[in-house]
Amino acid sequence: FQKVELDAINKSALNTKETKAHIVGLLENTEYGFQVRCKTINGFGSYSNMIYAQTLQSVGSVYDDSVQIRFIAGAIVTGVLFLVIFIIATVYFMRSKHQDELDKKSTNHLPLPLDYASNEVTTPLFGNSRSYVDPHTYEDPNQAIREFAREIDANYITIEAIIGGGEFGDVCRGRLKIPPNFVQDIDVAIKTLKPGKFACGSSEKARCDFLTEASIMGQFDHPNVIYLQGVVTRSNPVMIITEYMENGSLDTFLRVNDGKFQTLQLIVMLRGIASGMSYLSDMNYVHRDLAARNVLVNAQLICKIADFGLSREIENASDAYTTRGGKIPVRWTAPEAIAFRKFTSASDVWSYGVVLWEVMSYGERPYWNWSNQDVIKSIEKGYRLPAPMDCPEALYQLMLDCWQKQRTHRPTFASIVSTLDNLARQPQSLLTTRPSPESDGNHILDGQRGQNIFISTDLWLEHIKMSRYCQHFKEANLINAQQISRLTAQQLSDMGITLVGHQKKILHQARQLDTII
């Protein structure tokens, strides 16, 4: 038998000893042709004439075409719905996974799970927002703490040594146990709040002021901004836990390592500070107290902005100028902020210019031993700090740009980062130094050439950080600028100043005196 089709070549045979046959496996609604022949001892006989028959259509196939269409359409819609649900679930899962990866910090600032907070969950108001929320706007300061800082169980903290102190309490180095099994631990810095009454008022006010810094830090996440691990508020002493910075404050670190770094290394450090400040500026946060003392350095020489909230508490009275609005660090503060207490990102840029000067002078004190009033008057008259010794011209020009009197003329932190990147990519641009910055009349106090540079031998030596040789100069009876400007290497050797590096430094500064006498 075979299907009846044009040019059909597919045939099938069925052998049987019966007088009838039952054929299965035929297609429905299909015409077939059948032939029969018999077999005897003499072999096969001839086929009979072809007999045609058509199979019937199954019951399931008699449905209307519209029914089939509706069935197919329903299947498609169902499939699409499942696909959409699958896509949404996949996107949600990927976003959650990506957020989890973002939340995983380096060893120095690991995310703290609910285990630290006795399984309490708080939802930060800021979420993915990049806008800073001032904790002082909260009627209840404790609410800001709960929203922006993680609560850590004090049992996970071990204090190892006191490394500093302040108005609020001690600063310690310690260890913090981390998840998941709380066996491994990391180095952390711990600020503690001493109990009892404080000069600033009640203990509750001191507690709120102390924890304000945590409410601020908890909103930031940048490699050049100090990272908050969490706080301890449910037991005494109250603590703020941050990542540990092995090399301490930038100003002290530079003084200890005077002259040990190449210019490119200093630029990398400066670039990190500018990058951190650019991030804070983008979040509409104004630091108000950017200075080398408020920048911390870790073991990899990465600089991070620190001291938020507490920056209003000036530790050294000689560094502060009191206005009706409180104390401000005059030597680092823009003139409009001093005069009108108008603090903006542009006033932070002015402060960054002073930090740049501090770095290039290896932690020298801005404006040396001048009084705060002298600093204020001199800046108003157009005085600007001179270039540090061997400072590249391009970096000093960046300082001057930061010190533009009109705040709108100062660069942004983003442009400062770009400028430093360009200098790092073109190190040949750093070869040009400013040989005698004091020769520019804009850098002389009250317009009297040299008055700010040479007042006495002792002060001049202190200015160039060679005060260890004050007695040598006294014994040599070198008491005025004219005598010092004519010094020679042989004279210095005869005076007992034999270190070649110190000789070069003294002679270099002496020649600058010669140009302004």
C-alpha positions as CSV (number, residue, x, y, z in Angstrom):
1,F,0.0,0.0,0.0
2,Q,1.1,3.6,-0.5
3,K,0.0,7.2,-0.1
4,V,-1.6,8.6,-3.2
5,E,0.7,11.6,-4.1
6,L,2.3,12.8,-7.2
7,D,5.5,10.9,-7.9
8,A,5.0,8.9,-4.8
9,I,7.9,6.5,-4.1
10,N,7.2,5.5,-0.5
11,K,5.6,2.1,-0.4
12,S,4.9,-0.3,2.4
13,A,4.3,-4.1,2.4
14,L,2.4,-6.2,4.9
15,N,2.8,-10.0,4.9
16,T,0.0,-12.1,6.4
17,K,-1.3,-15.7,6.3
18,E,-4.8,-14.5,7.0
19,T,-7.5,-13.5,4.4
20,K,-7.7,-10.1,5.9
21,A,-5.2,-7.5,7.3
22,H,-5.4,-4.7,9.9
23,I,-3.2,-1.8,8.9
24,V,-2.2,0.8,11.5
25,G,-0.2,4.0,11.6
26,L,-2.0,5.6,8.7
27,L,-2.3,9.4,8.5
28,E,-5.7,10.9,9.0
29,N,-7.7,12.4,6.1
30,T,-5.3,10.8,3.6
31,E,-6.0,8.7,0.5
32,Y,-4.1,5.4,0.2
33,G,-3.9,2.9,-2.7
34,F,-3.9,-0.9,-1.9
35,Q,-2.8,-3.9,-4.1
36,V,-2.8,-7.6,-3.1
37,R,-0.9,-10.6,-4.4
38,C,-0.5,-14.1,-3.2
39,K,2.5,-16.4,-2.8
40,T,2.6,-20.1,-3.6
41,I,5.4,-22.7,-3.8
42,N,6.0,-21.3,-7.3
43,G,6.6,-17.8,-6.0
44,F,4.6,-14.5,-6.0
45,G,1.8,-13.9,-8.4
46,S,0.8,-10.6,-10.0
47,Y,-0.6,-7.6,-8.1
48,S,-4.3,-6.9,-8.2
49,N,-5.7,-3.7,-9.6
50,M,-5.2,-0.7,-7.3
51,I,-8.0,-0.1,-4.8
52,Y,-8.3,3.4,-3.3
53,A,-9.5,4.3,0.2
54,Q,-9.3,7.5,2.3
55,T,-8.8,7.5,6.0
56,L,-11.2,9.5,8.3
57,Q,-10.5,12.8,10.1
58,S,-10.0,12.5,13.9
59,V,-12.6,14.1,16.2
60,G,-10.0,16.6,17.6
61,S,-9.3,18.0,14.2
62,V,-12.9,19.0,13.4
63,Y,-12.7,22.1,15.5
64,D,-13.3,25.4,13.8
65,D,-10.2,27.3,12.7
66,S,-11.2,30.2,14.9
67,V,-11.0,27.8,17.9
68,Q,-7.4,26.9,16.9
69,I,-6.5,30.6,16.4
70,R,-7.9,31.4,19.9
71,F,-5.9,28.5,21.4
72,I,-2.7,29.6,19.7
73,A,-3.2,33.2,20.6
74,G,-3.8,32.3,24.3
75,A,-0.7,30.2,24.3
76,I,1.3,33.1,22.8
77,V,0.0,35.6,25.4
78,T,0.7,33.2,28.2
79,G,4.2,32.7,26.9
80,V,4.8,36.4,26.6
81,L,3.6,37.0,30.2
82,F,5.9,34.3,31.5
83,L,8.8,35.9,29.5
84,V,8.1,39.4,30.9
85,I,7.9,38.0,34.5
86,F,11.2,36.2,33.9
87,I,12.9,39.3,32.5
88,I,11.7,41.5,35.5
89,A,12.9,38.9,37.9
90,T,16.2,38.7,36.2
91,V,16.7,42.4,36.2
92,Y,15.8,42.7,39.8
93,F,18.2,39.9,40.7
94,M,21.0,41.4,38.7
95,R,20.5,44.8,40.3
96,S,20.4,43.3,43.8
97,K,23.5,41.4,43.0
98,H,25.2,44.6,41.7
99,Q,24.2,46.5,44.8
100,D,25.6,43.7,47.0
101,E,28.9,44.0,45.2
102,L,28.9,47.7,45.7
103,D,28.3,47.3,49.3
104,K,31.3,45.0,49.7
105,K,34.1,47.2,50.8
106,S,37.8,46.5,50.9
107,T,39.3,44.9,54.0
108,N,39.6,48.3,55.7
109,H,35.9,49.1,55.3
110,L,33.7,46.0,55.1
111,P,29.9,46.3,55.3
112,L,28.4,45.5,58.6
113,P,25.6,43.0,58.7
114,L,22.5,43.0,60.9
115,D,24.4,40.9,63.4
116,Y,26.2,44.1,64.5
117,A,22.9,45.9,65.2
118,S,21.0,43.1,67.1
119,N,19.1,42.3,63.9
120,E,17.6,45.8,63.6
121,V,17.0,47.1,60.1
122,T,17.2,50.8,59.3
123,T,16.5,52.2,55.8
124,P,18.8,55.2,55.0
125,L,16.8,58.2,53.7
126,F,19.4,59.1,51.2
127,G,19.3,55.7,49.4
128,N,21.0,56.1,46.1
129,S,20.8,59.9,46.2
130,R,24.0,61.9,45.9
131,S,22.8,64.9,47.9
132,Y,24.1,65.5,51.4
133,V,21.6,65.7,54.2
134,D,22.6,68.0,57.0
135,P,22.1,66.2,60.4
136,H,21.5,69.5,62.1
137,T,18.2,69.8,60.3
138,Y,16.8,66.9,62.3
139,E,14.7,67.8,65.3
140,D,16.0,64.6,67.0
141,P,19.7,64.2,66.3
142,N,19.5,60.5,67.3
143,Q,17.3,59.9,64.2
144,A,20.1,61.0,62.0
145,I,22.4,58.6,63.7
146,R,20.0,55.8,63.2
147,E,19.6,56.6,59.5
148,F,23.1,57.3,58.5
149,A,25.3,55.1,60.8
150,R,25.4,51.4,61.6
151,E,25.1,50.4,65.2
152,I,28.0,48.0,66.3
153,D,27.9,45.7,69.3
154,A,30.8,46.8,71.6
155,N,31.7,43.2,72.1
156,Y,33.1,43.1,68.6
157,I,35.6,45.9,69.3
158,T,39.0,45.6,71.0
159,I,40.9,48.8,72.0
160,E,44.6,48.3,71.7
161,A,46.3,51.7,72.2
162,I,45.5,55.4,72.6
163,I,47.0,57.3,69.7
164,G,45.6,60.7,70.3
165,G,43.0,62.8,72.1
166,G,40.8,65.8,71.9
167,E,38.0,67.8,73.5
168,F,35.5,65.0,73.3
169,G,37.8,62.1,74.3
170,D,40.5,59.7,73.2
171,V,41.4,58.4,69.7
172,C,42.5,54.8,69.8
173,R,43.7,52.1,67.5
174,G,41.8,48.9,67.8
175,R,40.4,45.8,66.2
176,L,36.9,45.1,64.8
177,K,35.6,41.5,64.3
178,I,34.0,41.1,60.9
179,P,31.3,38.8,59.5
180,P,30.3,36.1,58.7
181,N,31.8,34.2,61.7
182,F,33.3,37.2,63.6
183,V,36.6,35.4,64.0
184,Q,38.6,37.5,61.5
185,D,39.2,41.1,62.5
186,I,40.6,44.3,61.0
187,D,42.4,47.4,62.2
188,V,40.1,50.4,63.0
189,A,40.4,53.8,64.5
190,I,38.1,54.4,67.5
191,K,37.0,57.8,68.7
192,T,35.6,57.6,72.2
193,L,33.4,60.1,74.1
194,K,34.5,60.6,77.6
195,P,31.6,60.6,80.1
196,G,30.5,63.4,82.4
197,K,30.2,67.1,81.8
198,F,31.9,69.1,79.1
199,A,33.1,72.6,78.6
200,C,30.7,72.9,75.6
201,G,27.6,72.2,77.7
202,S,25.7,69.2,78.9
203,S,26.8,65.7,78.4
204,E,23.8,65.1,76.1
205,K,24.7,68.0,73.9
206,A,28.3,66.8,73.8
207,R,27.0,63.3,72.8
208,C,25.0,64.8,69.9
209,D,27.8,67.0,68.7
210,F,30.2,64.0,68.9
211,L,27.9,61.7,66.9
212,T,27.1,64.4,64.3
213,E,30.4,63.5,62.6
214,A,29.2,59.9,62.2
215,S,25.9,61.1,60.7
216,I,27.9,63.0,58.2
217,M,30.6,60.4,57.4
218,G,27.9,57.7,57.1
219,Q,26.6,59.4,53.9
220,F,29.9,59.2,52.0
221,D,31.4,56.4,50.1
222,H,34.6,57.4,48.2
223,P,38.2,56.0,48.2
224,N,39.5,59.5,49.2
225,V,37.0,60.1,52.0
226,I,37.5,58.4,55.4
227,Y,35.1,55.5,55.7
228,L,32.7,55.0,58.7
229,Q,32.5,51.5,60.0
230,G,29.8,52.3,62.5
231,V,29.0,53.7,66.0
232,V,28.5,52.4,69.5
233,T,25.7,54.3,71.2
234,R,24.0,51.7,73.4
235,S,26.8,51.3,75.8
236,N,29.6,53.4,77.3
237,P,31.8,54.8,76.1
238,V,30.1,56.1,73.0
239,M,32.3,55.4,70.0
240,I,32.8,56.3,66.4
241,I,34.5,53.5,64.4
242,T,36.4,54.3,61.2
243,E,38.9,52.7,58.9
244,Y,42.5,52.9,60.3
245,M,45.0,55.2,58.6
246,E,48.5,54.0,59.4
247,N,50.4,57.1,58.6
248,G,48.2,59.6,60.5
249,S,47.6,63.2,59.6
250,L,49.2,64.5,56.4
251,D,50.9,67.5,57.9
252,T,52.8,65.4,60.5
253,F,53.6,62.7,58.0
254,L,55.1,65.3,55.6
255,R,57.3,66.8,58.4
256,V,58.6,63.4,59.4
257,N,59.4,62.6,55.7
258,D,60.7,66.0,54.7
259,G,62.2,65.8,51.2
260,K,61.8,62.1,50.7
261,F,59.2,62.1,47.9
262,Q,59.4,62.8,44.2
263,T,57.2,65.5,42.8
264,L,55.0,62.9,41.0
265,Q,54.4,61.1,44.3
266,L,53.2,64.4,45.9
267,I,51.0,65.0,42.9
268,V,49.3,61.6,43.3
269,M,48.6,62.5,46.9
270,L,47.2,65.9,46.0
271,R,45.1,64.4,43.2
272,G,43.5,62.0,45.8
273,I,42.6,65.0,48.0
274,A,41.1,66.9,45.1
275,S,39.2,63.8,44.0
276,G,37.7,63.4,47.5
277,M,36.8,67.0,47.6
278,S,35.2,66.9,44.2
279,Y,33.0,64.0,45.4
280,L,32.0,66.0,48.5
281,S,31.3,69.1,46.3
282,D,29.1,67.0,44.0
283,M,27.1,66.0,47.1
284,N,26.7,69.7,48.0
285,Y,28.8,69.2,51.1
286,V,31.1,72.1,52.2
287,H,33.9,71.0,54.5
288,R,34.9,74.4,55.9
289,D,38.1,73.1,57.5
290,L,40.1,71.5,54.8
291,A,43.8,71.5,55.9
292,A,46.6,69.0,55.9
293,R,45.9,68.2,59.5
294,N,42.5,67.0,58.5
295,V,43.7,64.7,55.8
296,L,44.8,61.2,56.8
297,V,47.3,58.9,55.0
298,N,47.2,55.1,54.9
299,A,50.0,52.6,54.4
300,Q,49.6,52.9,50.6
301,L,50.0,56.7,50.8
302,I,46.4,57.2,49.8
303,C,45.1,60.5,51.2
304,K,41.5,60.7,52.6
305,I,39.5,63.6,53.8
306,A,38.6,63.4,57.5
307,D,37.3,65.4,60.4
308,F,33.7,66.1,59.5
309,G,31.4,67.8,62.0
310,L,34.2,68.2,64.5
311,S,36.0,70.6,62.2
312,R,34.2,73.5,63.8
313,E,36.1,72.7,67.0
314,I,39.5,74.3,66.4
315,E,42.0,72.6,68.7
316,N,44.7,75.3,68.5
317,A,43.4,78.7,69.5
318,S,46.2,80.4,67.6
319,D,44.8,78.9,64.4
320,A,41.3,80.2,64.9
321,Y,39.7,83.6,64.5
322,T,36.5,84.2,66.4
323,T,33.6,86.0,64.7
324,R,30.0,86.3,65.7
325,G,29.5,83.0,63.9
326,G,32.2,81.1,65.9
327,K,35.8,80.2,65.3
328,I,37.4,79.7,61.9
329,P,40.9,78.6,60.9
330,V,42.1,81.8,59.4
331,R,45.2,80.6,57.6
332,W,43.2,78.1,55.5
333,T,40.0,80.1,55.0
334,A,38.9,82.2,52.0
335,P,38.6,86.0,52.6
336,E,34.8,86.0,51.9
337,A,34.3,83.3,54.5
338,I,36.4,85.2,57.1
339,A,34.5,88.5,56.4
340,F,31.0,87.3,55.8
341,R,31.1,83.6,56.9
342,K,30.1,82.7,53.3
343,F,31.3,79.1,53.0
344,T,30.9,77.4,49.6
345,S,32.7,74.9,47.5
346,A,34.7,77.8,46.2
347,S,35.9,78.6,49.7
348,D,37.0,75.0,50.1
349,V,39.0,75.4,46.8
350,W,40.9,78.3,48.5
351,S,41.6,76.0,51.4
352,Y,42.8,73.3,49.0
353,G,45.3,75.8,47.6
354,V,46.8,76.2,51.1
355,V,46.9,72.4,51.4
356,L,48.7,72.3,48.1
357,W,51.2,74.7,49.6
358,E,51.5,72.6,52.7
359,V,52.3,69.5,50.7
360,M,54.9,71.1,48.5
361,S,56.6,72.7,51.6
362,Y,56.4,69.4,53.5
363,G,54.1,70.5,56.2
364,E,55.4,74.0,56.8
365,R,53.0,76.3,58.7
366,P,51.2,78.7,56.4
367,Y,52.2,82.3,57.0
368,W,54.7,81.1,59.5
369,N,54.5,83.0,62.8
370,W,52.2,85.8,61.6
371,S,49.3,86.8,63.7
372,N,45.8,86.1,62.5
373,Q,45.1,89.8,62.1
374,D,48.3,90.2,59.9
375,V,47.2,87.2,57.8
376,I,43.7,88.8,57.2
377,K,45.1,92.2,56.4
378,S,47.8,90.9,54.1
379,I,45.4,88.7,52.1
380,E,43.0,91.7,51.7
381,K,46.0,93.7,50.3
382,G,46.7,91.0,47.7
383,Y,49.4,89.1,49.5
384,R,49.7,85.4,48.5
385,L,52.0,82.8,50.0
386,P,55.3,82.4,48.0
387,A,56.1,79.3,46.1
388,P,57.8,76.6,48.3
389,M,61.4,75.8,47.5
390,D,61.8,73.8,44.2
391,C,58.0,74.0,43.6
392,P,57.1,73.4,39.9
393,E,55.8,76.6,38.3
394,A,52.6,74.7,37.1
395,L,51.8,73.7,40.7
396,Y,52.4,77.2,42.1
397,Q,50.1,78.6,39.3
398,L,47.4,76.2,40.5
399,M,47.8,77.6,44.0
400,L,47.4,81.1,42.7
401,D,44.3,80.1,40.8
402,C,42.8,78.7,44.0
403,W,43.6,81.9,45.7
404,Q,41.7,84.2,43.3
405,K,39.9,86.9,45.3
406,Q,36.7,86.5,43.3
407,R,35.4,83.1,44.2
408,T,33.8,82.7,40.8
409,H,37.2,82.9,39.2
410,R,38.6,79.9,41.2
411,P,38.7,76.4,39.5
412,T,36.3,73.7,40.5
413,F,37.6,70.6,42.2
414,A,36.8,68.6,39.1
415,S,39.0,70.9,37.0
416,I,41.8,70.6,39.6
417,V,41.7,66.8,39.3
418,S,41.9,67.2,35.5
419,T,44.9,69.7,35.8
420,L,46.8,67.3,38.1
421,D,46.1,64.4,35.8
422,N,47.6,66.3,32.9
423,L,50.7,67.2,34.9
424,A,51.1,63.6,35.9
425,R,50.9,62.6,32.2
426,Q,53.4,65.3,31.2
427,P,56.2,65.1,33.9
428,Q,58.4,67.4,31.7
429,S,56.0,70.2,32.7
430,L,57.2,69.8,36.3
431,L,60.8,70.6,35.5
432,T,60.3,74.4,35.4
433,T,60.5,75.8,39.0
434,R,60.0,79.2,40.3
435,P,63.5,80.5,41.2
436,S,62.6,83.5,43.3
437,P,58.9,83.8,44.1
438,E,59.5,86.7,46.5
439,S,60.6,88.9,43.7
440,D,56.9,89.3,42.7
441,G,55.5,92.4,44.4
442,N,52.2,90.7,45.0
443,H,53.8,88.4,47.4
444,I,55.4,91.1,49.7
445,L,53.7,92.2,52.9
446,D,52.6,95.8,52.9
447,G,54.6,96.4,49.7
448,Q,57.9,96.5,51.5
449,R,60.2,94.1,49.7
450,G,61.7,91.5,51.9
451,Q,59.9,92.5,55.1
452,N,58.0,89.3,55.3
453,I,61.0,87.2,54.5
454,F,63.8,88.6,56.8
455,I,62.9,90.1,60.1
456,S,65.7,88.4,62.1
457,T,68.2,85.6,61.6
458,D,66.3,83.3,63.9
459,L,63.0,83.9,62.2
460,W,64.5,83.5,58.7
461,L,66.1,80.2,59.7
462,E,62.8,79.1,61.2
463,H,61.0,80.1,57.9
464,I,63.3,77.9,55.8
465,K,63.1,75.1,58.5
466,M,66.8,75.3,59.4
467,S,66.3,76.6,62.9
468,R,68.7,73.9,64.2
469,Y,71.5,76.2,63.0
470,C,70.5,79.4,64.9
471,Q,73.4,79.0,67.3
472,H,75.8,78.5,64.4
473,F,74.7,81.8,62.8
474,K,74.9,83.6,66.2
475,E,78.5,82.5,66.7
476,A,79.4,83.6,63.2
477,N,77.8,87.0,64.0
478,L,75.5,86.8,60.9
479,I,72.7,89.2,62.0
480,N,71.3,90.8,58.8
481,A,70.1,89.9,55.3
482,Q,73.1,91.4,53.5
483,Q,75.5,89.2,55.4
484,I,73.4,86.1,54.8
485,S,72.8,86.8,51.1
486,R,76.6,86.7,50.5
487,L,77.2,83.3,52.3
488,T,79.3,80.7,50.5
489,A,79.5,76.9,50.9
490,Q,83.0,77.3,52.4
491,Q,81.7,79.6,55.1
492,L,78.9,77.2,56.0
493,S,81.4,74.4,56.3
494,D,83.6,76.6,58.5
495,M,80.5,77.3,60.7
496,G,80.0,73.5,61.2
497,I,77.2,73.1,58.7
498,T,78.6,70.2,56.7
499,L,75.5,68.4,55.3
500,V,75.5,69.1,51.6
501,G,71.7,69.1,51.4
502,H,71.4,71.7,54.1
503,Q,74.1,73.8,52.6
504,K,72.2,73.9,49.3
505,K,69.0,74.7,51.0
506,I,70.5,77.6,53.0
507,L,72.4,79.0,50.0
508,H,69.3,78.8,47.7
509,Q,67.2,80.8,50.2
510,A,70.1,83.2,50.8
511,R,70.3,83.9,47.0
512,Q,66.6,84.7,47.1
513,L,67.3,87.3,49.8
514,D,69.9,88.8,47.6
515,T,67.3,89.4,44.8
516,I,65.1,91.5,47.1
517,I,67.6,93.5,49.2
